Amino acid sequence: MKKLTAILVVALCVGGLAFAQSKGPALRNRDADTLVFVLAAAPQPLDPNIYTTLNEAQIMREINEPLIGMTPDSQFYPILAETIPTVENGMVSKDGSVYTIKLRKGVKFHNGNAFTADDVVFSFNRILHHPKSSSKSMFSAILDVDKVDDYTVKITWGKLKNPEFATVPLTSWADRAKYMAPSPYGPALNILAHYCSGIEDKETVEAAGADYGTKVVVGTGPYKFVSWPNPQEVNVTRNDAWWNNPKSVAFKNVQFRAMSEQPQVNNVLITGEVDMAFNLSKLDIGSIERSGVDIVSKPGLTIWYGVFNMNSPLVGQKRNGKLDLTGKYDELDSTKLRRAIFHSINPIPFIRQVDLFNGNAKPANQMMQPPFLGYVQGAPAGTPFADFTDKDWYFDREKAKAEFASLSADFKAKLVPESVKLVVGNITDRVKIANNIKDQVKTVLGVDIIKVIPMVNAQIIQMSKTGDENYDMVVTGWFTPTGDPDYTCIIFNGESIGTGMNGAVYNNDIVNASISLGRYTLDPKARKAAYEKAQIQLMTDKPYFPMVYENVIFGTHPRVGNTEKAIFGTKLVDIHLLTKQF
């Protein structure tokens, strides 16, 4: 992570009076006390318990506070909770299933209502039961939330009693104890710190009804809602009654402005019309920087990867995790073909195509991103990650050719031109990635075996749910908003078969057991070892081929400081932590 700046400081002393010339672009047609922040799209209703996109999350994290927070380097700190619950301080039960959380007293919502345990219970129940909640699956390990007294709550975590209940819809979990048993839950703190766990004022939400989130928005945070004058603009102002030192909040006002067109975003940064915008085009970073705008780059939490369908007769290995007994699958040849394609793919061309990743990515060597617990480093010789560096990944022409050459004659006869079906979302960038893979495999193996089939994402998800044999590969991406490896593991956990998230229809007992161990323990060392074991087995079987880790790049006006501590790999910013440098 580094910050690149191109600014000119001129200090003049006149008659004993010293002053500094403003740095970077002039603040064009706006108040110096207002920070203008660019959103990627127009926000939806501002309700953290039923949020839809990161655009809403960015606004709401300044309005609605969660019980605990998490720094960009994954350190937890108390917000509306008085302290972080642990086994050591007696706030987590000995079996790890019950978290007792003492709430901060004296906190007021923006409308003057007192913050109490009733609001916490109400907010978590909304996440779990509201028909529009998009986060209920993420919070599904919560068995119960109980009020102990006005400033104490108990949160009980659990797991399914029996695998047969895994298919029970969350909406039917009215009596959750019927399906779940108390259990320690490794990602518990990450869930409590997630941006959709912001606490709502029970009285206000119930009174506002359908107007909540649009006309009425109330929280306890450093900023409070002012106006939503048009679909593209939301305005907030500093909460001078904030419980946590309102004088530390540098900018009095923040205007969130939605802009989806990249040239427009670049232009308003250069002209000084806005202060912050993310995911800039590499082509334009040079000109943006020369204008005096600072560039901040951070590792992101998004991985782009390819999927081999384990139900495919060509590249599969097992049928829904079970050895095939029909003779339809030649596991040895299918494995060799997966390896041949795997080693034919070079991620560098994806990164360099500026209209794909804007140059803001690096090669991926496993399905876990480097910030996560479970990313394998210093692996012993003979394991898939033993010799990997930033300049060395799995692309290996000779290995690819050797695996392909070793295929049996009968199996090769099945590989007619474009016989391997690669489905991809019908979005220009994704189609380009898929066609790049097709061309790379053709160049390395000398045969044109891949056919790119664009289709709507909903159709791809449905095919993944059913384990359809009529596709062999998929190209897609995955974002891990919790910052915990358990969320990433959803895509290769056998429990996810039938949900559409496990596109490989991959089901390995070692991987499944390792994920379960990592999920249902609080021991960091045990979690680390479990996720690493899962990764090593995963990359040995090769049901996936990791391509790139996408970076997050922000352009910021040089008057905005403390960006390194405020910007997250989730593409979110803690605006109240920013400083005003001039």
C-alpha positions, 0 to 999 in steps of 0.5 A: 500500500502506498500513496502517490502524490503530486502536489506543489507547496509554496510557502510565502512569508509577508511582513511576518505573516506566513501562509500556504498556497492551496494544494491540488485542484481548486475547490470548484463551486463549493463550500470548503467545509463540505466533502464531496464523495462519489458513489458508483450508482444512485443509492437505494433506501438507507436502511442498514438492516435491509441494505442492497449495495455498497452505495447505501453502505457507504452512507449508512456507516456514517449514520448507523453504528454497529456494536463493534467496529473493525479497522482496515487491518482486521482489528476489532474495537468497541463502538456501541458495545462497551468492550469486545466480548472474549472468553478471557473477560467473561463476556463469552461463555466457556463453550463459545456460543453465548456473547454477553454484550454490555451496551454503552450508556448515554448514547442518543439517536439523532432524534434524541431517543435513548439507545437501549437493548430494545433497539439492538434486539429489534435491529437483529430481528429485522435482519433475520426476519424482514422480507426485504433483508438481503443479509439474513443468510450472512446472519443465519448463525445467530440462534437468538438475541435476548435482552438481559436489561436495558444495557445488556444483550445476549447473542447466542450462536448456533449451527444446524442440528442435522444436515437435512435441515440445511435446505430449510428456507430461512424464512421458515425459521420462526422457531430457530431452536427447532433446527439449530443447537448452540455452538461457538462461531468463529466469524461472530465478531466479523458479523457483528462489525458488518456494515449491515449490523448498524443499530436502528431506533426501534421507535422511529422505524416502526413509526415511519413505516414505508417512509423509513430509509427515504424520508426518515433516517436516524442513527447514532453515528457521527453524521446525521441525514439532512436531505435527498434532493434527487436520486443522485445526491444525498446530504448529511451533516456532522452530529455535534451531539455524537457521543464519541468526540464530535470535534474529531470529525473534520468535515462539517458536511458530506455530499454523496454524489452518484456518477457511473461514467468513468470519464465524468468521475475522472474529470470532476476529480481533476477539476476539484468538483469532488474530493474522493472517488474509487476504482479509477482507470489506469489509463487516467491515473497519470493525468489525475495525479498530475492535476494534484490529486492523491492516489491511494491503492489498497488490496481489495476483497474481490477475487476473480476466478474460473470454475470447472464443473465437477458434474461435467463428463469432460472436466469433472471428477465426481458427481455431486461429490460421489464417485461415478459408477456409470462409466460416464466419467473418466476421472483420470483424463478429466483431471488431466484436462483440468490441469492442462487448462489450468496451467494454460491460463496467464492472468497478466493479460487480464490485468493489463487490459485496462477496460477489465481491471483498470490495471488494478489487480495482481495475479491470484494463486489461491482462492483466499485473498492475502489479507485473510486468515487461511491464505497459505504462506511458506507452504512446505515443498510438494504443496501447491503453494510452495514456490509461489511469489508475486511474479510466479503463478500457475501459468506453465506452458510445458506442464499444460502441454504435458498434461494434454499430451497424456490424455488417452486417445479415446478421450481426446476424440471427445475434444472436438472444436469448441467442445468445452463450454465456458459460460459467462455473464453477458457483461462486456468485461466478463465476456472479454475475460472468457475470450482471453481464456479461450485464446490462451488455451488455444495458443498453449495447447494448439487446439481450439477446444473452448466455446464461450457462451454468454448468458444472464447471470440468473441462468448461470446460477440456476444451472449451478443449483441443479448441477447441470452437465451442459456446462464445463466452465464458468468465469466469475468473481466473489466479494467477501464483505465480512473480511472473514474466510468463512464467507469465501468458503461458501463457494467451495463448501459442499453444503452450498451445493444446490444454492448456486454459489458452489458453481463447481458442484465441488464436494470434498470431505477434507475441505468440508471438514476443514471449513466446519472446523474453522467456522465452529471454533474461536481458536485463531490458530485452529482456524488458520490451520483449518482454512489452510488445509482446505486451500491446499486440498482445493488447489490439489483437486483444481475445481477452480482456477484463481485469476486475479485479486482486484485492488481498490484505488481511490483518488483523493483531493490532497486536502483530505488526510488520514486516508490509509486508516480510513479506506477499506478493501471493501471499497468503503471509507470511514469518512469521520476518520478523515482529516482536513489538511488545509 
